[in-house]
């Protein structure tokens, strides 16, 4: 199942990349949604090799997803790969400078089942694909708005 979103953000490329690669804020957001997240690497700076274990409830069961940052090309984008009990997760964020103060953010998330039980687990999500895609795009738009607001606040200060 593939989810894509594209947003043009009124902020410079470096500012948008800083927001997209703010892993601490994403960890806090995951915690607020009721999941548990823990870093499993010992890197001191953000970069390739960062790893997380995420424990969350889905369809009445506790699930574990292991995520790893596999590409960190500042300021052009990043890629995270993950897996969880027969499911492969591929998350990619690409940034393109449209001008000095405008950046296009493109996000691609691909979730694939690798065995029959995981296919059965994902089937209801495939049936609700349009609803999930709308929610996904709305969240990306909200994120883009927060990046713009933060940039406008810092620039005006």
C-alpha positions in Angstrom: 0.0 0.0 0.0 1.5 3.3 -1.1 0.8 6.7 0.4 2.2 9.9 -1.2 1.9 13.5 -0.4 3.4 16.7 -1.8 3.4 20.1 -0.2 5.0 23.4 -1.2 6.3 25.1 1.9 7.1 28.9 2.3 10.5 28.3 4.0 14.1 27.7 2.8 15.3 24.2 2.0 17.6 24.0 5.1 14.8 25.0 7.4 12.4 22.4 6.0 15.2 19.7 6.2 15.8 20.7 9.8 12.1 20.1 10.6 11.9 16.8 8.6 15.0 15.5 10.4 14.0 16.6 13.9 13.7 13.0 15.2 13.3 14.0 18.8 10.0 15.8 18.0 8.8 12.8 16.0 9.6 10.5 19.0 7.6 12.8 21.3 4.6 12.7 18.8 4.7 8.9 18.8 4.7 8.8 22.6 1.7 11.2 22.6 -0.2 8.8 20.4 0.2 6.0 23.0 3.1 4.0 21.5 6.4 3.4 23.0 9.6 4.4 21.2 13.2 3.8 22.1 16.5 4.6 20.3 18.6 1.4 19.9 21.7 3.0 18.4 24.5 4.9 20.1 25.0 7.7 17.6 25.6 11.1 19.0 24.4 13.0 15.9 21.6 12.4 13.4 22.8 10.3 10.6 22.7 7.0 8.7 22.5 4.1 11.2 20.0 5.6 13.6 17.6 2.9 14.8 14.3 2.8 16.8 12.1 0.2 18.3 8.4 1.2 18.3 5.8 -0.8 20.2 2.2 0.0 19.4 -1.3 -1.5 19.5 -2.9 -2.4 16.2 -6.0 -4.5 15.7 -6.1 -5.5 19.4 -2.5 -6.7 19.7 0.8 -5.2 20.7 3.2 -4.9 17.7 6.9 -4.2 17.4 8.3 -2.3 14.5 12.1 -1.8 14.0 13.1 1.3 12.0 16.5 2.3 10.7 17.6 5.5 9.0 19.3 4.3 5.8 19.8 7.5 3.8 20.4 11.0 5.3 21.4 13.3 2.5 21.2 16.8 3.9 19.4 18.9 2.7 17.8 16.8 0.0 16.0 14.2 2.0 16.1 11.0 4.0 14.9 7.4 3.9 13.8 5.1 6.7 13.3 1.4 6.3 11.4 -0.7 8.8 10.0 -4.1 9.4 7.4 -5.7 11.7 6.3 -9.3 11.7 6.0 -9.9 8.0 5.5 -6.2 7.0 8.1 -4.0 5.3 7.9 -0.3 5.7 9.6 2.2 3.4 9.4 5.9 4.2 11.1 8.5 2.1 11.1 12.3 2.3 12.5 14.3 -0.6 13.0 18.0 -0.6 13.4 20.3 -3.7 14.2 24.0 -3.5 11.7 25.8 -5.7 13.3 29.2 -4.8 15.4 30.6 -1.9 12.3 30.8 0.3 10.1 28.0 -1.1 10.6 24.2 -0.8 8.7 21.3 -2.1 8.3 18.4 0.3 7.4 15.0 -1.2 6.7 12.1 1.1 6.4 8.5 -0.1 5.4 5.7 2.4 5.1 2.1 1.1 3.9 -0.7 3.3 4.2 -4.2 1.9 3.2 -7.6 3.3 5.7 -10.4 3.0 3.6 -13.3 4.1 -0.1 -14.4 4.2 -0.9 -13.4 7.8 0.5 -9.9 7.2 -1.5 -9.7 4.0 -4.7 -10.5 5.9 -3.7 -7.9 8.5 -3.2 -5.2 5.8 -6.3 -6.0 3.8 -8.7 -3.8 5.7 -6.2 -0.9 5.2 -6.2 -1.5 1.5 -10.0 -1.3 1.4 -9.9 2.0 3.3 -7.0 3.3 1.2 -8.7 6.6 0.1 -9.7 7.5 3.6 -6.2 6.7 4.9 -4.6 8.7 2.1 -6.8 11.7 2.9 -5.7 11.6 6.6 -2.1 11.1 5.6 -2.1 14.1 3.3 -3.9 16.2 5.9 -1.2 15.4 8.5 1.5 16.3 6.0 -0.3 19.6 5.2 -0.5 20.3 9.0 3.2 19.5 9.4 4.0 21.8 6.4 1.9 24.6 8.0 3.8 24.3 11.3 7.1 24.5 9.5 6.0 27.6 7.7 4.7 29.2 10.9 7.9 28.4 12.7 10.0 29.9 9.9 7.8 33.1 9.7 8.1 33.5 13.5 11.9 33.1 13.6 12.4 35.3 10.5 10.2 38.1 11.9 11.8 38.0 15.3 
